[in-house]
Amino acid sequence: MSTPQSPSEKRLQKELMSLIKEPPPGVSVDEDSVTRNLSQWKINITGFEGTLYEGENFQLLFKFNHKYPFDSPEVTFIGNNIPVHPHVYSNGHICLSILTEDWSPALSVQSVCLSIASMLSSCREKKRPPDNTLYVNTCNKNPKKTKWWYHDDSV
C-alpha cells in the first residue's frame, strides 16, 4: 500500500504532469531525472530564436523541499553550458528575485522557467556579473542562502 502524498508532493506531481503535457516553448522536462526523485527536477531550456542564445541548450536543476510551494525551489543552471549572462554566475547560480524574496506560492516551475527564458531573451550582451570571481569563490553552495542585491532590471 502506498503512503499518502503530502500537500507538497501533490502540488509537485500536478505541476510535473502539466509541464510534461503542455510545456512552454523551448522548455522540456528531463523525465528520467524526475522518475527517480520528485524533489529534484532537471529542466531543459533552449534559447529563443532572434536572441543572443538562439539554439543554445541549457539545463536547470530545481530542488524542492517539503515546504514547497510556500518556500521557493533552489534553481541553478547545471552542466557544461552555463549561459554567459549578467545575472548568471559561472557556477550556475541565478540572480533573480522570484527565486528568493519575491517568491510566492502562486508561482510555479513553469512560471520560473518562463522568467528565466525571458531573462535570457532580453539580454543584450553576453557577459558575466562583475563580481563573478569573488562570488563563485566565496558563496554558499545553496544560492538561496545568498543575500542578493537586485539593482539592474534592464539586462
Protein Blocks (a to p, Z undefined) as FASTA:
>chain_A
ZZdddfklmmmmmmmmmmmmmccehiacdfklmmmomkbccddddddehiakgoiacddd
ddddfkbckbccddddedjbdcddfkbcfkopacdfklmmmpcfkbcfklmmmmmmmmmm
mpcbdcddfklmmmmmmmcfblklpccddfbfkZZ
